[in-house]
Amino acid sequence: DGRWEVRDWFGAATRARVVVLVDSSSLGSPGAGGALDIIAWAAAAAGVPALVVPRAPPGGFVVDDVLTAFHGALAKGAGVQESWARAITAARAKSGEAPAGWSGARLIGAAR
């Protein structure tokens, strides 16, 4: 069906340094905030040390600048945490410090 559910993560094995979850539509549902611990636990079980999770509501934040800069830094060989710091810095500079332009996602977990 094209879905990858949290229960599927427990049976997975990966070498990914980070997984980016781009659809936050269900994270705005009541009680969904508590699911982030389970998502992080499942990702760790699959060998993924870090997640990028968008904030809800999806239309309330702009994540394109952050994610573009993040992926660009990763592609150049920077570590996950360094790439995230660079991406936030670049998005803040571009958005003029407006939080909606750089705070639309967060990095959870540790990088390898």
Secondary structure in CASP SS format (residue, H / E / C, confidence):
PFRMAT SS
TARGET T0000
AUTHOR 0000-0000-0000
METHOD secondary structure of the structure
MODEL  1
D C 1.00
G C 1.00
R C 1.00
W C 1.00
E C 1.00
V H 1.00
R H 1.00
D H 1.00
W H 1.00
F C 1.00
G C 1.00
A C 1.00
A C 1.00
T C 1.00
R C 1.00
A C 1.00
R C 1.00
V C 1.00
V E 1.00
V E 1.00
L C 1.00
V C 1.00
D C 1.00
S C 1.00
S C 1.00
S C 1.00
L C 1.00
G C 1.00
S C 1.00
P C 1.00
G C 1.00
A H 1.00
G H 1.00
G H 1.00
A H 1.00
L H 1.00
D H 1.00
I H 1.00
I H 1.00
A H 1.00
W H 1.00
A H 1.00
A H 1.00
A H 1.00
A H 1.00
A C 1.00
G C 1.00
V C 1.00
P C 1.00
A E 1.00
L E 1.00
V E 1.00
V E 1.00
P E 1.00
R C 1.00
A C 1.00
P C 1.00
P H 1.00
G H 1.00
G H 1.00
F C 1.00
V C 1.00
V C 1.00
D H 1.00
D H 1.00
V H 1.00
L H 1.00
T H 1.00
A H 1.00
F H 1.00
H H 1.00
G H 1.00
A H 1.00
L H 1.00
A H 1.00
K C 1.00
G C 1.00
A C 1.00
G C 1.00
V H 1.00
Q H 1.00
E H 1.00
S H 1.00
W H 1.00
A H 1.00
R H 1.00
A H 1.00
I H 1.00
T H 1.00
A H 1.00
A H 1.00
R H 1.00
A H 1.00
K H 1.00
S H 1.00
G C 1.00
E C 1.00
A C 1.00
P H 1.00
A H 1.00
G H 1.00
W C 1.00
S C 1.00
G C 1.00
A E 1.00
R E 1.00
L E 1.00
I E 1.00
G E 1.00
A C 1.00
A C 1.00
R C 1.00
END
